[in-house]
């Protein structure tokens, strides 16, 4: 990973630890808020690690745009093409 990827991952992990409604210290007794698997912050980390920082950030942005908290749970992997081929 390059310096940009490491920086983004570190920022997202800090968000998960202190702010996230799914991952933070006050969320441990609450049911999951996010309707996606993986959650948006996990998706961001995975997309930045697998892709380059800019492409991963763009994929994450479009994931946020697809967020519909009222809908049922659904699985939304980072690499849809590679999952379908297996």
C-alpha positions in Angstrom: 0.0 0.0 0.0 1.2 3.5 -0.7 1.0 6.5 1.6 -2.4 7.7 0.3 -4.0 4.3 0.9 -2.5 4.0 4.4 -3.7 7.5 5.3 -7.3 6.8 4.1 -7.4 3.4 5.9 -6.2 5.0 9.1 -8.8 7.8 8.9 -11.6 5.3 8.3 -10.4 3.1 11.2 -10.5 6.2 13.5 -14.0 6.9 12.2 -15.0 3.3 13.0 -13.5 3.5 16.4 -15.0 6.8 17.6 -18.0 7.9 15.4 -19.5 5.0 13.4 -23.0 3.9 14.5 -22.0 0.3 13.7 -18.4 0.0 14.9 -17.8 2.6 17.7 -17.6 1.9 21.4 -21.2 3.0 22.0 -22.6 0.8 19.3 -21.7 -2.6 20.9 -25.1 -3.0 22.5 -27.2 -1.7 19.6 -28.3 -3.7 16.6 -26.4 -3.0 13.3 -27.5 0.3 11.7 -26.1 -0.4 8.2 -28.2 -2.4 5.8 -25.2 -3.4 3.7 -22.7 -6.2 4.2 -19.9 -5.1 4.4 -20.7 -1.8 6.0 -19.8 1.4 4.2 -16.6 2.0 6.2 -15.5 -1.7 5.7 -16.3 -1.3 2.0 -14.1 1.8 1.9 -11.2 0.1 3.5 -11.5 -3.0 1.3 -11.8 -0.9 -1.9 -8.8 1.3 -1.1 -6.7 -1.8 -0.2 -7.7 -3.6 -3.4 -7.8 -0.7 -5.8 -5.7 2.5 -5.8 -6.8 5.3 -3.3 -8.6 7.4 -5.9 -10.5 4.5 -7.6 -11.3 3.1 -4.2 -12.7 6.4 -3.0 -14.8 6.7 -6.2 -16.2 3.2 -5.6 -17.0 4.2 -2.0 -18.7 7.4 -3.1 -21.1 5.5 -5.4 -21.7 3.0 -2.6 -22.8 5.8 -0.4 -25.1 7.0 -3.1 -26.7 3.5 -3.2 -27.4 3.5 0.5 -31.0 3.0 1.3 -31.4 2.5 5.1 -35.0 1.6 4.8 -34.5 -1.4 2.5 -33.7 -4.9 3.6 -30.2 -6.2 4.2 -28.1 -7.0 1.2 -24.7 -8.2 0.3 -22.6 -5.7 -1.8 -19.0 -6.8 -2.3 -16.3 -4.5 -3.7 -15.4 -6.8 -6.6 -18.7 -7.9 -8.0 -17.2 -9.3 -11.2 -14.7 -11.6 -9.4 -17.4 -12.9 -7.0 -19.7 -13.7 -10.0 -17.0 -15.6 -11.8 -16.3 -18.0 -8.9 
